[in-house]
Amino acid sequence: MLHNQETIKRIKSLGLNTYEVKIWAALLSRGTSTAGELSDIANVPRSRSYDVLESLEKKGFVVMKPGKPIKYLAVEPKEVLDNVKKQIEQKTHKLILDIKSKSFNDLINNLQEMHESNTNTVGDTTAILKGNKNIRKHLEYLFKNAKKEIIMSEDQELKQHFGAAGKIKNINKNIEIKSHDSKMRLYTIDNDNSMIFPLSGLDVHPDYDFCIWVKHKETTEFLKGILSQAI
């Protein structure tokens, strides 16, 4: 049976929940088995085992053998993997076609116009971004839309976002990028956007990292003055 949480997590990436992983693994170890037997082996409530097996059957992980009592047979893992790959490829292909369609682009353009009209009325902004992934995405968006310069203060051992700024420089040669080695993480983009990190990147887990995004000309100009003296 599976006891390693990392193994269970990886199998769940095939589209299964925890109960489904346990039942499927139990069935793989038995070859064929009844719902009651699998419930005991996998430590899954009997009241759930039939629903779980029905779900696994629909997903192509098990097949039912008619008879009394009804037994189940596990589909070979290699066959399951091939089927999952094909399903993902088909869904991805369909999604890409949908995203590329004119109707979807028209929708995005309408949403963009709505956002820009509201952004213009909101004016200055202060917000908190949580999690390294969300922070990186927003920074990359700000870098991409920079017109003149990006000033960066970050630990050179980490260089968390230096690469993202470098990619923008390769695309837009007119962007000036200045970098300062410091334990304090601070980024300014042009004259109106700042990203301020209260914690050191060495002291916080990426999932719990956070920063303060400030869209305010006077604040950004003040922070740029501090960074310019350090560089």
Secondary structure as UniProt FT lines:
FT   HELIX           5..12
FT   TURN            13..15
FT   HELIX           18..30
FT   STRAND          32..33
FT   HELIX           35..42
FT   HELIX           46..59
FT   STRAND          62..65
FT   STRAND          71..74
FT   HELIX           77..100
FT   HELIX           102..122
FT   STRAND          125..130
FT   HELIX           132..144
FT   STRAND          149..154
FT   TURN            156..158
FT   TURN            160..161
FT   HELIX           162..171
FT   TURN            173..174
FT   STRAND          176..181
FT   STRAND          185..189
FT   TURN            190..192
FT   STRAND          193..197
FT   TURN            201..202
FT   HELIX           206..208
FT   STRAND          210..215
FT   HELIX           217..230
//
